[in-house]
């Protein structure tokens, strides 16, 4: 059974990447793209390139968090009636488990809790070799328009 309020497509996500005013977003700056949508999960990718590295040449922890919050936020908003509600990140944490230097990172968001006023999302980030590099949890507030 699908968790999405209405059918959602990759094209819907690509339109959001432009921002509400169509002027661009952090997702474009970091190269984050929603890549897959399942019945109960959403995936996003980001290239582990020097643009998102820290001075040591590994993916910056903040870039991991931006990737995690992006995919969880998109998922949270598609899980509610977007005409009447929207979701915003309220809290996020991350445990960085393994350094990534190159290749594509894949973040998978799945709901832990879908409530009337909040939702909680677990995000697992894997490197190109399938190894877990970061685990994150984001709480989204559900706000009435």
C-alpha positions in Angstrom: 0.0 0.0 0.0 1.3 3.4 -0.9 2.0 6.1 1.7 1.7 8.9 -0.8 -1.4 11.2 -0.6 -1.6 11.2 -4.4 0.4 9.6 -7.1 3.9 11.2 -7.3 6.4 11.2 -10.1 10.1 12.1 -10.6 8.8 15.0 -12.8 6.9 16.4 -9.7 10.2 16.3 -7.8 12.2 17.9 -10.6 9.7 20.8 -10.6 10.2 21.3 -6.9 14.0 21.4 -7.4 13.5 24.8 -9.1 11.9 26.2 -5.9 8.6 28.0 -5.4 9.8 31.1 -7.3 11.7 29.0 -10.0 15.0 30.6 -9.1 16.9 27.4 -8.0 17.5 25.6 -4.7 20.2 24.0 -2.6 19.4 20.7 -4.3 20.6 22.1 -7.6 23.7 23.6 -6.0 24.7 20.3 -4.5 23.5 18.1 -7.4 20.9 16.3 -5.3 18.2 14.5 -7.4 15.3 12.4 -6.5 16.0 9.1 -8.3 13.3 6.6 -7.3 9.9 6.5 -5.7 8.4 3.3 -4.2 5.2 2.6 -2.4 6.8 3.3 1.0 10.2 5.0 0.2 11.9 7.7 -1.8 15.5 7.7 -3.0 17.8 10.6 -3.8 21.4 10.7 -5.2 24.3 13.0 -4.9 27.7 12.8 -6.5 30.5 12.6 -3.9 32.6 15.1 -5.8 35.0 17.8 -4.5 32.1 20.3 -4.6 30.7 18.5 -1.5 34.0 17.5 0.2 35.5 18.9 3.4 39.1 20.0 3.5 40.2 16.4 4.0 38.8 15.3 0.7 35.8 13.4 2.0 32.1 14.2 1.8 31.3 16.9 4.3 29.0 15.9 7.1 26.7 18.8 6.3 26.4 17.6 2.7 25.2 14.2 4.1 22.7 16.0 6.2 21.5 18.2 3.3 21.0 15.0 1.2 19.1 13.3 4.1 16.9 16.3 4.8 16.1 16.8 1.1 14.8 13.2 0.5 13.0 13.1 3.8 11.4 16.5 3.3 10.2 15.7 -0.2 8.8 12.4 1.0 7.1 14.1 4.0 5.4 16.6 1.7 4.2 14.0 -0.7 2.7 12.0 2.2 0.3 14.8 3.1 -2.5 16.7 1.3 -0.2 19.4 -0.1 -3.2 21.6 -0.9 -4.0 22.0 2.8 -0.7 21.1 4.5 3.0 21.3 4.1 5.9 19.8 6.0 9.1 21.4 7.3 12.1 19.9 8.9 11.9 20.3 12.7 14.8 18.1 13.8 17.5 16.1 12.1 20.4 14.1 13.3 23.1 12.0 11.5 25.7 9.4 12.3 28.5 9.5 9.8 29.8 5.9 9.7 32.1 5.6 6.7 34.0 8.2 4.7 33.0 8.7 1.0 35.4 10.3 -1.5 33.9 9.6 -4.9 31.0 7.9 -6.7 27.3 8.4 -6.3 25.7 8.4 -2.8 22.2 7.0 -2.6 19.9 8.1 0.3 16.7 6.1 1.0 14.0 7.7 3.2 11.3 5.5 4.8 8.7 6.6 7.4 9.0 5.6 11.0 5.9 7.5 12.0 3.2 9.3 9.9 1.0 11.4 12.2 -1.4 14.3 11.9 1.1 16.9 13.2 4.4 15.3 12.5 6.2 12.6 10.7 9.5 10.9 11.4 11.8 9.6 8.6 14.8 7.3 8.7 17.4 7.9 5.9 20.1 5.5 5.1 22.9 6.8 2.8 25.0 4.2 0.9 28.1 4.7 -1.3 28.5 3.3 -4.8 29.8 0.0 -3.3 26.6 -0.4 -1.3 28.2 0.3 2.0 26.3 2.3 4.6 28.1 5.7 5.1 25.5 7.6 7.1 22.2 7.0 9.0 20.0 10.0 9.7 16.6 10.6 11.3 14.4 13.6 10.5 11.3 14.8 12.2 9.0 16.9 10.0 6.3 19.2 11.3 3.0 19.1 9.4 1.7 22.7 9.1 -1.8 23.7 8.1 -1.8 26.2 5.2 
